[in-house]
Amino acid sequence: MRGMKIMGSSSIKLSPSLLKDPIHFLALGFGSGLSPKAPGTMGTLMAIPLYLLLEPLSWIFYLAVVVVTALVGILICDISAKKMGVHDHPGIVWDEFVGYWITMFLAPSGWLWIVIGFVLFRFFDILKPWPIRWLDRHVGGGFGIMIDDVLAGLFAFGVVQGIYLWL
């Protein structure tokens, strides 16, 4: 990524004191990104209770919330990453929130679907099939942080919908 200061993303240990800053508080997923093990998974788990608040909304309001949180997420993630001096620290998990909510758009109700969506989103977010991996490596800033999880969410959304239609 040309012109971008890049440090080893795990070389910076995050302190709970970062949560005093509202931007870090959001970017770090209300603290879930501070998990020393699997912060992306912890961030996705933290997205579930918020999803349960979104689920009853009409599809148009749900979609509006997801679009707004994705756009705001570009700014939040960009500012947080710049303050930390790291492009995409694993503790920045706002992108996981949005990716999971994309996965669950129009998903059937019930815990089985919540778990299916969780597993599929984590699968695509970790595996990063093309073009997700390419974008993750070549696009910087807040948009770069968000885009791979948005696409992982879209891939997982497609599979969730396919499973639902198949059943």
VMD Tcl script that builds the backbone (N, CA, C; Angstrom):
set m [mol new atoms 501]
animate dup $m
set s [atomselect $m all]
$s set {name element resname resid chain x y z} {
  {N N MET 1 A 0.844 -1.160 0.000}
  {CA C MET 1 A 0.000 0.000 0.000}
  {C C MET 1 A 0.892 1.227 0.000}
  {N N ARG 2 A 0.925 1.881 -1.110}
  {CA C ARG 2 A 1.834 2.998 -1.303}
  {C C ARG 2 A 1.550 4.144 -0.349}
  {N N GLY 3 A 2.625 4.680 0.230}
  {CA C GLY 3 A 2.511 5.877 1.054}
  {C C GLY 3 A 1.854 5.644 2.408}
  {N N MET 4 A 1.594 4.411 2.768}
  {CA C MET 4 A 0.924 4.163 4.028}
  {C C MET 4 A 1.921 3.622 5.036}
  {N N LYS 5 A 1.897 4.164 6.217}
  {CA C LYS 5 A 2.752 3.672 7.288}
  {C C LYS 5 A 2.184 2.345 7.768}
  {N N ILE 6 A 2.981 1.294 7.675}
  {CA C ILE 6 A 2.507 -0.013 8.070}
  {C C ILE 6 A 3.445 -0.578 9.125}
  {N N MET 7 A 2.870 -0.982 10.210}
  {CA C MET 7 A 3.616 -1.664 11.258}
  {C C MET 7 A 3.018 -3.051 11.372}
  {N N GLY 8 A 3.730 -3.962 11.998}
  {CA C GLY 8 A 3.147 -5.269 12.270}
  {C C GLY 8 A 1.880 -5.074 13.071}
  {N N SER 9 A 0.754 -5.530 12.545}
  {CA C SER 9 A -0.520 -5.235 13.179}
  {C C SER 9 A -0.623 -5.797 14.582}
  {N N SER 10 A 0.089 -6.854 14.890}
  {CA C SER 10 A 0.002 -7.384 16.238}
  {C C SER 10 A 1.109 -6.841 17.123}
  {N N SER 11 A 1.927 -5.916 16.595}
  {CA C SER 11 A 3.024 -5.377 17.394}
  {C C SER 11 A 2.532 -4.344 18.403}
  {N N ILE 12 A 1.326 -3.860 18.243}
  {CA C ILE 12 A 0.782 -2.876 19.169}
  {C C ILE 12 A -0.214 -3.572 20.080}
  {N N LYS 13 A 0.094 -3.579 21.373}
  {CA C LYS 13 A -0.826 -4.147 22.355}
  {C C LYS 13 A -1.827 -3.063 22.721}
  {N N LEU 14 A -3.099 -3.401 22.673}
  {CA C LEU 14 A -4.136 -2.425 22.958}
  {C C LEU 14 A -4.453 -2.388 24.441}
  {N N SER 15 A -4.641 -1.181 24.927}
  {CA C SER 15 A -4.953 -0.973 26.331}
  {C C SER 15 A -6.443 -0.657 26.486}
  {N N PRO 16 A -7.062 -1.138 27.559}
  {CA C PRO 16 A -8.467 -0.790 27.811}
  {C C PRO 16 A -8.695 0.717 27.918}
  {N N SER 17 A -7.650 1.480 28.216}
  {CA C SER 17 A -7.808 2.934 28.307}
  {C C SER 17 A -8.200 3.550 26.964}
  {N N LEU 18 A -7.922 2.839 25.856}
  {CA C LEU 18 A -8.336 3.330 24.537}
  {C C LEU 18 A -9.845 3.508 24.454}
  {N N LEU 19 A -10.593 2.738 25.231}
  {CA C LEU 19 A -12.051 2.772 25.167}
  {C C LEU 19 A -12.632 4.085 25.663}
  {N N LYS 20 A -11.809 4.929 26.288}
  {CA C LYS 20 A -12.266 6.255 26.721}
  {C C LYS 20 A -12.503 7.165 25.523}
  {N N ASP 21 A -11.818 6.878 24.436}
  {CA C ASP 21 A -11.980 7.648 23.196}
  {C C ASP 21 A -13.178 7.067 22.449}
  {N N PRO 22 A -14.213 7.874 22.153}
  {CA C PRO 22 A -15.420 7.337 21.499}
  {C C PRO 22 A -15.151 6.668 20.149}
  {N N ILE 23 A -14.174 7.160 19.406}
  {CA C ILE 23 A -13.847 6.553 18.106}
  {C C ILE 23 A -13.272 5.158 18.321}
  {N N HIS 24 A -12.299 5.043 19.241}
  {CA C HIS 24 A -11.739 3.722 19.543}
  {C C HIS 24 A -12.805 2.798 20.145}
  {N N PHE 25 A -13.665 3.356 21.000}
  {CA C PHE 25 A -14.723 2.558 21.623}
  {C C PHE 25 A -15.563 1.863 20.550}
  {N N LEU 26 A -15.925 2.598 19.517}
  {CA C LEU 26 A -16.717 2.016 18.420}
  {C C LEU 26 A -15.861 1.099 17.558}
  {N N ALA 27 A -14.695 1.577 17.138}
  {CA C ALA 27 A -13.826 0.773 16.259}
  {C C ALA 27 A -13.438 -0.547 16.917}
  {N N LEU 28 A -13.224 -0.521 18.224}
  {CA C LEU 28 A -12.835 -1.722 18.963}
  {C C LEU 28 A -14.052 -2.522 19.432}
  {N N GLY 29 A -15.189 -2.235 18.845}
  {CA C GLY 29 A -16.390 -3.034 19.092}
  {C C GLY 29 A -16.822 -3.065 20.544}
  {N N PHE 30 A -16.872 -1.875 21.174}
  {CA C PHE 30 A -17.293 -1.754 22.572}
  {C C PHE 30 A -16.375 -2.545 23.504}
  {N N GLY 31 A -15.154 -2.787 23.069}
  {CA C GLY 31 A -14.171 -3.510 23.868}
  {C C GLY 31 A -13.938 -4.935 23.420}
  {N N SER 32 A -14.806 -5.471 22.570}
  {CA C SER 32 A -14.643 -6.867 22.137}
  {C C SER 32 A -13.354 -7.068 21.352}
  {N N GLY 33 A -12.869 -6.041 20.679}
  {CA C GLY 33 A -11.635 -6.136 19.916}
  {C C GLY 33 A -10.385 -6.190 20.785}
  {N N LEU 34 A -10.543 -5.963 22.090}
  {CA C LEU 34 A -9.405 -6.047 23.001}
  {C C LEU 34 A -9.079 -7.487 23.385}
  {N N SER 35 A -9.901 -8.426 22.962}
  {CA C SER 35 A -9.658 -9.831 23.284}
  {C C SER 35 A -8.271 -10.240 22.781}
  {N N PRO 36 A -7.453 -10.865 23.646}
  {CA C PRO 36 A -6.120 -11.278 23.207}
  {C C PRO 36 A -6.152 -12.438 22.217}
  {N N LYS 37 A -7.226 -13.172 22.192}
  {CA C LYS 37 A -7.386 -14.294 21.259}
  {C C LYS 37 A -8.596 -14.027 20.372}
  {N N ALA 38 A -8.434 -14.176 19.082}
  {CA C ALA 38 A -9.510 -14.089 18.092}
  {C C ALA 38 A -10.397 -12.846 18.246}
  {N N PRO 39 A -9.803 -11.639 18.180}
  {CA C PRO 39 A -10.633 -10.440 18.333}
  {C C PRO 39 A -11.710 -10.307 17.257}
  {N N GLY 40 A -11.454 -10.779 16.044}
  {CA C GLY 40 A -12.474 -10.725 14.997}
  {C C GLY 40 A -13.666 -11.592 15.330}
  {N N THR 41 A -13.410 -12.749 15.885}
  {CA C THR 41 A -14.497 -13.643 16.302}
  {C C THR 41 A -15.258 -13.018 17.469}
  {N N MET 42 A -14.532 -12.423 18.409}
  {CA C MET 42 A -15.189 -11.769 19.543}
  {C C MET 42 A -16.030 -10.582 19.067}
  {N N GLY 43 A -15.513 -9.845 18.094}
  {CA C GLY 43 A -16.278 -8.733 17.535}
  {C C GLY 43 A -17.541 -9.212 16.857}
  {N N THR 44 A -17.443 -10.319 16.132}
  {CA C THR 44 A -18.634 -10.868 15.473}
  {C C THR 44 A -19.638 -11.347 16.515}
  {N N LEU 45 A -19.157 -11.956 17.586}
  {CA C LEU 45 A -20.066 -12.364 18.674}
  {C C LEU 45 A -20.772 -11.153 19.287}
  {N N MET 46 A -20.036 -10.044 19.446}
  {CA C MET 46 A -20.627 -8.829 19.997}
  {C C MET 46 A -21.667 -8.230 19.044}
  {N N ALA 47 A -21.541 -8.522 17.763}
  {CA C ALA 47 A -22.512 -8.014 16.787}
  {C C ALA 47 A -23.863 -8.708 16.914}
  {N N ILE 48 A -23.903 -9.894 17.498}
  {CA C ILE 48 A -25.150 -10.658 17.571}
  {C C ILE 48 A -26.219 -9.961 18.415}
  {N N PRO 49 A -25.924 -9.498 19.633}
  {CA C PRO 49 A -26.985 -8.808 20.390}
  {C C PRO 49 A -27.522 -7.579 19.656}
  {N N LEU 50 A -26.631 -6.877 18.963}
  {CA C LEU 50 A -27.075 -5.706 18.194}
  {C C LEU 50 A -27.925 -6.150 17.001}
  {N N TYR 51 A -27.557 -7.275 16.401}
  {CA C TYR 51 A -28.374 -7.833 15.326}
  {C C TYR 51 A -29.787 -8.132 15.836}
  {N N LEU 52 A -29.884 -8.671 17.039}
  {CA C LEU 52 A -31.196 -8.997 17.602}
  {C C LEU 52 A -32.063 -7.751 17.767}
  {N N LEU 53 A -31.426 -6.596 17.962}
  {CA C LEU 53 A -32.172 -5.334 18.001}
  {C C LEU 53 A -32.578 -4.874 16.600}
  {N N LEU 54 A -31.757 -5.203 15.606}
  {CA C LEU 54 A -32.044 -4.819 14.216}
  {C C LEU 54 A -33.062 -5.745 13.549}
  {N N GLU 55 A -33.045 -7.007 13.931}
  {CA C GLU 55 A -33.852 -8.032 13.252}
  {C C GLU 55 A -35.325 -7.662 13.090}
  {N N PRO 56 A -35.980 -7.071 14.098}
  {CA C PRO 56 A -37.416 -6.775 13.922}
  {C C PRO 56 A -37.722 -5.623 12.956}
  {N N LEU 57 A -36.710 -4.860 12.558}
  {CA C LEU 57 A -36.941 -3.727 11.655}
  {C C LEU 57 A -37.426 -4.215 10.290}
  {N N SER 58 A -38.170 -3.374 9.605}
  {CA C SER 58 A -38.527 -3.693 8.224}
  {C C SER 58 A -37.232 -3.760 7.419}
  {N N TRP 59 A -37.271 -4.462 6.294}
  {CA C TRP 59 A -36.046 -4.654 5.515}
  {C C TRP 59 A -35.433 -3.331 5.078}
  {N N ILE 60 A -36.271 -2.321 4.792}
  {CA C ILE 60 A -35.741 -1.043 4.314}
  {C C ILE 60 A -34.998 -0.298 5.430}
  {N N PHE 61 A -35.544 -0.346 6.650}
  {CA C PHE 61 A -34.858 0.300 7.771}
  {C C PHE 61 A -33.599 -0.468 8.153}
  {N N TYR 62 A -33.675 -1.799 8.120}
  {CA C TYR 62 A -32.503 -2.620 8.408}
  {C C TYR 62 A -31.392 -2.276 7.422}
  {N N LEU 63 A -31.743 -2.241 6.143}
  {CA C LEU 63 A -30.755 -1.923 5.107}
  {C C LEU 63 A -30.182 -0.522 5.308}
  {N N ALA 64 A -31.032 0.431 5.665}
  {CA C ALA 64 A -30.555 1.798 5.903}
  {C C ALA 64 A -29.558 1.838 7.054}
  {N N VAL 65 A -29.840 1.110 8.125}
  {CA C VAL 65 A -28.911 1.064 9.261}
  {C C VAL 65 A -27.583 0.456 8.828}
  {N N VAL 66 A -27.635 -0.606 8.052}
  {CA C VAL 66 A -26.403 -1.260 7.605}
  {C C VAL 66 A -25.592 -0.329 6.702}
  {N N VAL 67 A -26.238 0.349 5.792}
  {CA C VAL 67 A -25.523 1.272 4.898}
  {C C VAL 67 A -24.887 2.405 5.708}
  {N N VAL 68 A -25.661 2.980 6.629}
  {CA C VAL 68 A -25.125 4.082 7.447}
  {C C VAL 68 A -23.969 3.600 8.312}
  {N N THR 69 A -24.116 2.427 8.955}
  {CA C THR 69 A -23.028 1.938 9.813}
  {C C THR 69 A -21.794 1.568 8.992}
  {N N ALA 70 A -21.988 1.137 7.759}
  {CA C ALA 70 A -20.840 0.851 6.894}
  {C C ALA 70 A -20.127 2.149 6.507}
  {N N LEU 71 A -20.882 3.160 6.125}
  {CA C LEU 71 A -20.269 4.435 5.736}
  {C C LEU 71 A -19.594 5.112 6.920}
  {N N VAL 72 A -20.264 5.130 8.070}
  {CA C VAL 72 A -19.669 5.698 9.276}
  {C C VAL 72 A -18.455 4.858 9.683}
  {N N GLY 73 A -18.537 3.550 9.463}
  {CA C GLY 73 A -17.436 2.656 9.799}
  {C C GLY 73 A -16.162 2.977 9.037}
  {N N ILE 74 A -16.292 3.426 7.803}
  {CA C ILE 74 A -15.107 3.821 7.027}
  {C C ILE 74 A -14.366 4.919 7.774}
  {N N LEU 75 A -15.108 5.890 8.255}
  {CA C LEU 75 A -14.507 7.012 8.985}
  {C C LEU 75 A -13.968 6.561 10.342}
  {N N ILE 76 A -14.765 5.818 11.094}
  {CA C ILE 76 A -14.357 5.348 12.426}
  {C C ILE 76 A -13.075 4.516 12.328}
  {N N CYS 77 A -13.066 3.554 11.425}
  {CA C CYS 77 A -11.902 2.673 11.284}
  {C C CYS 77 A -10.680 3.437 10.808}
  {N N ASP 78 A -10.878 4.372 9.901}
  {CA C ASP 78 A -9.768 5.169 9.396}
  {C C ASP 78 A -9.139 5.991 10.516}
  {N N ILE 79 A -9.954 6.692 11.281}
  {CA C ILE 79 A -9.439 7.536 12.365}
  {C C ILE 79 A -8.753 6.678 13.423}
  {N N SER 80 A -9.391 5.588 13.809}
  {CA C SER 80 A -8.820 4.716 14.840}
  {C C SER 80 A -7.474 4.144 14.389}
  {N N ALA 81 A -7.413 3.670 13.155}
  {CA C ALA 81 A -6.160 3.104 12.636}
  {C C ALA 81 A -5.060 4.159 12.606}
  {N N LYS 82 A -5.397 5.366 12.177}
  {CA C LYS 82 A -4.388 6.435 12.127}
  {C C LYS 82 A -3.909 6.798 13.526}
  {N N LYS 83 A -4.824 6.849 14.492}
  {CA C LYS 83 A -4.422 7.158 15.869}
  {C C LYS 83 A -3.502 6.077 16.427}
  {N N MET 84 A -3.735 4.818 16.021}
  {CA C MET 84 A -2.883 3.722 16.491}
  {C C MET 84 A -1.594 3.616 15.691}
  {N N GLY 85 A -1.580 4.193 14.489}
  {CA C GLY 85 A -0.414 4.098 13.624}
  {C C GLY 85 A -0.288 2.758 12.932}
  {N N VAL 86 A -1.416 2.051 12.804}
  {CA C VAL 86 A -1.446 0.719 12.197}
  {C C VAL 86 A -2.589 0.702 11.182}
  {N N HIS 87 A -2.347 0.112 10.002}
  {CA C HIS 87 A -3.390 0.110 8.982}
  {C C HIS 87 A -4.660 -0.591 9.449}
  {N N ASP 88 A -4.564 -1.825 9.850}
  {CA C ASP 88 A -5.767 -2.583 10.213}
  {C C ASP 88 A -5.443 -3.505 11.379}
  {N N HIS 89 A -5.354 -2.912 12.556}
  {CA C HIS 89 A -5.066 -3.700 13.754}
  {C C HIS 89 A -6.196 -4.719 13.940}
  {N N PRO 90 A -5.879 -5.954 14.323}
  {CA C PRO 90 A -6.922 -6.968 14.530}
  {C C PRO 90 A -7.984 -6.545 15.537}
  {N N GLY 91 A -7.633 -5.622 16.437}
  {CA C GLY 91 A -8.607 -5.153 17.427}
  {C C GLY 91 A -9.692 -4.265 16.854}
  {N N ILE 92 A -9.476 -3.724 15.664}
  {CA C ILE 92 A -10.524 -2.923 15.010}
  {C C ILE 92 A -11.534 -3.907 14.443}
  {N N VAL 93 A -12.714 -3.936 15.064}
  {CA C VAL 93 A -13.709 -4.950 14.701}
  {C C VAL 93 A -15.054 -4.364 14.271}
  {N N TRP 94 A -15.126 -3.052 14.113}
  {CA C TRP 94 A -16.384 -2.464 13.629}
  {C C TRP 94 A -16.770 -3.077 12.283}
  {N N ASP 95 A -15.762 -3.391 11.474}
  {CA C ASP 95 A -15.997 -3.997 10.173}
  {C C ASP 95 A -16.633 -5.380 10.313}
  {N N GLU 96 A -16.299 -6.108 11.379}
  {CA C GLU 96 A -16.946 -7.401 11.622}
  {C C GLU 96 A -18.419 -7.220 11.969}
  {N N PHE 97 A -18.725 -6.170 12.736}
  {CA C PHE 97 A -20.131 -5.895 13.067}
  {C C PHE 97 A -20.935 -5.749 11.770}
  {N N VAL 98 A -20.455 -4.864 10.918}
  {CA C VAL 98 A -21.184 -4.564 9.678}
  {C C VAL 98 A -21.230 -5.793 8.767}
  {N N GLY 99 A -20.127 -6.508 8.648}
  {CA C GLY 99 A -20.114 -7.717 7.820}
  {C C GLY 99 A -21.123 -8.748 8.287}
  {N N TYR 100 A -21.229 -8.925 9.603}
  {CA C TYR 100 A -22.214 -9.881 10.130}
  {C C TYR 100 A -23.631 -9.398 9.854}
  {N N TRP 101 A -23.877 -8.114 10.038}
  {CA C TRP 101 A -25.230 -7.584 9.777}
  {C C TRP 101 A -25.600 -7.728 8.302}
  {N N ILE 102 A -24.628 -7.593 7.413}
  {CA C ILE 102 A -24.887 -7.828 5.989}
  {C C ILE 102 A -25.254 -9.294 5.781}
  {N N THR 103 A -24.503 -10.189 6.398}
  {CA C THR 103 A -24.778 -11.620 6.303}
  {C C THR 103 A -26.223 -11.922 6.689}
  {N N MET 104 A -26.696 -11.267 7.735}
  {CA C MET 104 A -28.003 -11.590 8.318}
  {C C MET 104 A -29.165 -10.812 7.699}
  {N N PHE 105 A -28.886 -9.976 6.715}
  {CA C PHE 105 A -29.957 -9.234 6.039}
  {C C PHE 105 A -30.921 -10.234 5.401}
  {N N LEU 106 A -32.191 -10.113 5.731}
  {CA C LEU 106 A -33.282 -10.965 5.226}
  {C C LEU 106 A -33.140 -12.441 5.635}
  {N N ALA 107 A -32.298 -12.716 6.628}
  {CA C ALA 107 A -32.147 -14.097 7.090}
  {C C ALA 107 A -33.400 -14.515 7.856}
  {N N PRO 108 A -33.726 -15.796 7.797}
  {CA C PRO 108 A -34.852 -16.286 8.606}
  {C C PRO 108 A -34.553 -16.083 10.093}
  {N N SER 109 A -35.606 -15.984 10.885}
  {CA C SER 109 A -35.456 -15.817 12.329}
  {C C SER 109 A -35.033 -17.122 12.982}
  {N N GLY 110 A -34.398 -16.992 14.121}
  {CA C GLY 110 A -34.065 -18.159 14.920}
  {C C GLY 110 A -32.583 -18.299 15.149}
  {N N TRP 111 A -32.262 -18.971 16.273}
  {CA C TRP 111 A -30.862 -19.137 16.660}
  {C C TRP 111 A -30.070 -19.981 15.679}
  {N N LEU 112 A -30.722 -20.937 15.034}
  {CA C LEU 112 A -30.009 -21.755 14.050}
  {C C LEU 112 A -29.437 -20.862 12.945}
  {N N TRP 113 A -30.235 -19.919 12.455}
  {CA C TRP 113 A -29.788 -19.023 11.387}
  {C C TRP 113 A -28.742 -18.040 11.878}
  {N N ILE 114 A -28.845 -17.617 13.140}
  {CA C ILE 114 A -27.832 -16.733 13.720}
  {C C ILE 114 A -26.479 -17.444 13.740}
  {N N VAL 115 A -26.499 -18.716 14.120}
  {CA C VAL 115 A -25.264 -19.500 14.168}
  {C C VAL 115 A -24.742 -19.779 12.755}
  {N N ILE 116 A -25.628 -20.144 11.846}
  {CA C ILE 116 A -25.218 -20.382 10.454}
  {C C ILE 116 A -24.575 -19.120 9.876}
  {N N GLY 117 A -25.217 -17.975 10.100}
  {CA C GLY 117 A -24.666 -16.711 9.614}
  {C C GLY 117 A -23.317 -16.406 10.235}
  {N N PHE 118 A -23.191 -16.655 11.529}
  {CA C PHE 118 A -21.924 -16.430 12.227}
  {C C PHE 118 A -20.815 -17.280 11.610}
  {N N VAL 119 A -21.072 -18.569 11.462}
  {CA C VAL 119 A -20.061 -19.493 10.929}
  {C C VAL 119 A -19.681 -19.110 9.501}
  {N N LEU 120 A -20.676 -18.815 8.674}
  {CA C LEU 120 A -20.383 -18.468 7.284}
  {C C LEU 120 A -19.619 -17.151 7.172}
  {N N PHE 121 A -20.029 -16.157 7.957}
  {CA C PHE 121 A -19.309 -14.887 7.895}
  {C C PHE 121 A -17.860 -15.068 8.335}
  {N N ARG 122 A -17.635 -15.764 9.450}
  {CA C ARG 122 A -16.261 -15.979 9.918}
  {C C ARG 122 A -15.466 -16.777 8.881}
  {N N PHE 123 A -16.103 -17.760 8.252}
  {CA C PHE 123 A -15.444 -18.552 7.217}
  {C C PHE 123 A -14.918 -17.663 6.095}
  {N N PHE 124 A -15.794 -16.819 5.543}
  {CA C PHE 124 A -15.378 -15.963 4.430}
  {C C PHE 124 A -14.425 -14.862 4.888}
  {N N ASP 125 A -14.591 -14.365 6.108}
  {CA C ASP 125 A -13.711 -13.323 6.604}
  {C C ASP 125 A -12.300 -13.861 6.845}
  {N N ILE 126 A -12.184 -15.092 7.303}
  {CA C ILE 126 A -10.876 -15.690 7.562}
  {C C ILE 126 A -10.249 -16.214 6.273}
  {N N LEU 127 A -11.020 -16.924 5.465}
  {CA C LEU 127 A -10.506 -17.507 4.224}
  {C C LEU 127 A -10.148 -16.439 3.190}
  {N N LYS 128 A -10.954 -15.409 3.115}
  {CA C LYS 128 A -10.762 -14.303 2.172}
  {C C LYS 128 A -10.572 -14.771 0.729}
  {N N PRO 129 A -11.588 -15.405 0.144}
  {CA C PRO 129 A -11.466 -15.794 -1.264}
  {C C PRO 129 A -11.387 -14.549 -2.157}
  {N N TRP 130 A -10.893 -14.766 -3.396}
  {CA C TRP 130 A -10.815 -13.651 -4.347}
  {C C TRP 130 A -12.212 -13.086 -4.555}
  {N N PRO 131 A -12.393 -11.809 -4.622}
  {CA C PRO 131 A -11.445 -10.683 -4.609}
  {C C PRO 131 A -11.203 -10.105 -3.216}
  {N N ILE 132 A -11.735 -10.758 -2.174}
  {CA C ILE 132 A -11.604 -10.217 -0.821}
  {C C ILE 132 A -10.137 -10.073 -0.426}
  {N N ARG 133 A -9.343 -11.116 -0.634}
  {CA C ARG 133 A -7.926 -11.076 -0.244}
  {C C ARG 133 A -7.184 -9.979 -1.013}
  {N N TRP 134 A -7.469 -9.857 -2.289}
  {CA C TRP 134 A -6.796 -8.828 -3.090}
  {C C TRP 134 A -7.106 -7.436 -2.543}
  {N N LEU 135 A -8.385 -7.173 -2.272}
  {CA C LEU 135 A -8.775 -5.869 -1.729}
  {C C LEU 135 A -8.147 -5.629 -0.359}
  {N N ASP 136 A -8.128 -6.671 0.467}
  {CA C ASP 136 A -7.544 -6.558 1.803}
  {C C ASP 136 A -6.080 -6.141 1.722}
  {N N ARG 137 A -5.372 -6.614 0.719}
  {CA C ARG 137 A -3.936 -6.326 0.579}
  {C C ARG 137 A -3.637 -5.030 -0.166}
  {N N HIS 138 A -4.571 -4.558 -0.979}
  {CA C HIS 138 A -4.257 -3.440 -1.864}
  {C C HIS 138 A -5.041 -2.156 -1.617}
  {N N VAL 139 A -6.025 -2.186 -0.765}
  {CA C VAL 139 A -6.829 -0.982 -0.530}
  {C C VAL 139 A -6.582 -0.517 0.899}
  {N N GLY 140 A -6.200 0.742 1.046}
  {CA C GLY 140 A -5.860 1.281 2.353}
  {C C GLY 140 A -6.960 2.104 2.980}
  {N N GLY 141 A -6.635 2.651 4.127}
  {CA C GLY 141 A -7.545 3.548 4.836}
  {C C GLY 141 A -8.758 2.834 5.396}
  {N N GLY 142 A -9.696 3.638 5.850}
  {CA C GLY 142 A -10.922 3.096 6.417}
  {C C GLY 142 A -11.715 2.273 5.425}
  {N N PHE 143 A -11.694 2.686 4.155}
  {CA C PHE 143 A -12.402 1.910 3.128}
  {C C PHE 143 A -11.771 0.530 2.998}
  {N N GLY 144 A -10.449 0.475 3.033}
  {CA C GLY 144 A -9.752 -0.810 2.941}
  {C C GLY 144 A -10.055 -1.717 4.118}
  {N N ILE 145 A -10.172 -1.125 5.309}
  {CA C ILE 145 A -10.503 -1.910 6.498}
  {C C ILE 145 A -11.904 -2.494 6.367}
  {N N MET 146 A -12.825 -1.704 5.851}
  {CA C MET 146 A -14.235 -2.128 5.785}
  {C C MET 146 A -14.540 -3.058 4.617}
  {N N ILE 147 A -13.910 -2.854 3.456}
  {CA C ILE 147 A -14.368 -3.513 2.229}
  {C C ILE 147 A -14.243 -5.034 2.279}
  {N N ASP 148 A -13.197 -5.561 2.893}
  {CA C ASP 148 A -13.071 -7.023 2.911}
  {C C ASP 148 A -14.184 -7.669 3.736}
  {N N ASP 149 A -14.589 -7.016 4.829}
  {CA C ASP 149 A -15.663 -7.575 5.654}
  {C C ASP 149 A -17.036 -7.364 5.008}
  {N N VAL 150 A -17.194 -6.269 4.304}
  {CA C VAL 150 A -18.445 -6.061 3.552}
  {C C VAL 150 A -18.595 -7.171 2.512}
  {N N LEU 151 A -17.523 -7.451 1.779}
  {CA C LEU 151 A -17.593 -8.520 0.775}
  {C C LEU 151 A -17.768 -9.893 1.416}
  {N N ALA 152 A -17.072 -10.151 2.530}
  {CA C ALA 152 A -17.266 -11.428 3.237}
  {C C ALA 152 A -18.721 -11.550 3.669}
  {N N GLY 153 A -19.302 -10.441 4.124}
  {CA C GLY 153 A -20.717 -10.431 4.494}
  {C C GLY 153 A -21.618 -10.708 3.306}
  {N N LEU 154 A -21.290 -10.148 2.153}
  {CA C LEU 154 A -22.096 -10.396 0.952}
  {C C LEU 154 A -21.988 -11.853 0.500}
  {N N PHE 155 A -20.783 -12.418 0.560}
  {CA C PHE 155 A -20.616 -13.833 0.213}
  {C C PHE 155 A -21.444 -14.700 1.161}
  {N N ALA 156 A -21.321 -14.429 2.470}
  {CA C ALA 156 A -22.057 -15.214 3.470}
  {C C ALA 156 A -23.560 -15.010 3.316}
  {N N PHE 157 A -23.990 -13.770 2.999}
  {CA C PHE 157 A -25.402 -13.485 2.741}
  {C C PHE 157 A -25.914 -14.380 1.612}
  {N N GLY 158 A -25.151 -14.464 0.538}
  {CA C GLY 158 A -25.552 -15.293 -0.601}
  {C C GLY 158 A -25.708 -16.754 -0.220}
  {N N VAL 159 A -24.801 -17.256 0.597}
  {CA C VAL 159 A -24.885 -18.658 1.011}
  {C C VAL 159 A -26.063 -18.870 1.965}
  {N N VAL 160 A -26.257 -17.951 2.901}
  {CA C VAL 160 A -27.415 -18.063 3.817}
  {C C VAL 160 A -28.706 -18.099 3.009}
  {N N GLN 161 A -28.835 -17.195 2.050}
  {CA C GLN 161 A -30.057 -17.158 1.236}
  {C C GLN 161 A -30.192 -18.424 0.404}
  {N N GLY 162 A -29.070 -18.919 -0.121}
  {CA C GLY 162 A -29.096 -20.176 -0.895}
  {C C GLY 162 A -29.534 -21.350 -0.044}
  {N N ILE 163 A -29.019 -21.445 1.175}
  {CA C ILE 163 A -29.428 -22.531 2.084}
  {C C ILE 163 A -30.911 -22.427 2.383}
  {N N TYR 164 A -31.376 -21.216 2.661}
  {CA C TYR 164 A -32.808 -21.008 2.964}
  {C C TYR 164 A -33.684 -21.435 1.783}
  {N N LEU 165 A -33.291 -21.046 0.586}
  {CA C LEU 165 A -34.084 -21.409 -0.603}
  {C C LEU 165 A -34.035 -22.903 -0.856}
  {N N TRP 166 A -32.889 -23.505 -0.610}
  {CA C TRP 166 A -32.713 -24.935 -0.822}
  {C C TRP 166 A -33.570 -25.750 0.130}
  {N N LEU 167 A -33.666 -25.257 1.392}
  {CA C LEU 167 A -34.473 -25.969 2.383}
  {C C LEU 167 A -35.938 -25.689 2.146}
}
mol reanalyze $m
mol bondsrecalc $m
mol representation Tube
mol addrep $m
